[in-house]
């Protein structure tokens, strides 16, 4: 079993080289936020007639329930389409409802929208025979290191509440949280604070579940693990034909970008975009 910590729905592709074609590994996806602060919930970058999926439901603005639902649905549509080319992934998930509330352990848990703190100590749960999804509500754009630690510790300590069987042996914890805030050369300079919080915690806190890793730039001197998404797997996510979207990522997450080309590009050869086929990781607690 591998735990996969995902700050926002669409980041999961940043560790795909460690997820695809893993028939002997059960993944537990820990989603930290619902992506509810996206500008594109105010004005979706939906390009009709390109094969891009329309957000469902149409979002009514940042921080709204419809924004959250659109982001959540895009995640599951992406995952389920990727499963069509990889039978180690579940073709569908079954919703199990809300788990918790769980003890905060003295940690402040706050989602900040356009006002004060909303403390949500619950998580929504989806399961399948091949993977589970545990979805927290910690606040897009304001996730703290303390909240990341609380979420991971909550899942590890309450496996049964999230549909994870006791017979599974944990052998890794990976952060789907590419970050290059130090400006390593030759790579996208992405430095989202929520990603930084995941990186900080996975570097410093040994959760006792095997190795811990997170993606970084290939020129980072701390790189100790290099993997590649297969050509077919990357095509399944990012392929296009002219102006037509074909891959699951550009189809289901395309509404989260406008302009030209109107979707997040995947870099097949380098690391000039946030999503790249050649993936490099630092590793702790091997």
ABEGO torsion letter per residue (X at the ends): XBBBBBABBGAAAAAAAAABGBAABBBBBBBABAGAABAAAABBABBBGAGBBBBOBBBAEBGBAAAAAAAAAAAAAAAAAAAAABAABBABBBBAEBBOBBBAGGBBBBBBBABBBBBBABBBBBBBAABBBBBBBAEBGABBAAAAAAAAAAAAAAAAAAGBBAABBBABBBBBBBBBAAGBBGBBABABAAAAAAAAAAAABBAGAEBBBBBBBAABAABABBBBBBAAAAAAAABBBEABBABAAAAAAAAABBEOAGBBBBBAABAABABBABBBBBBBGX
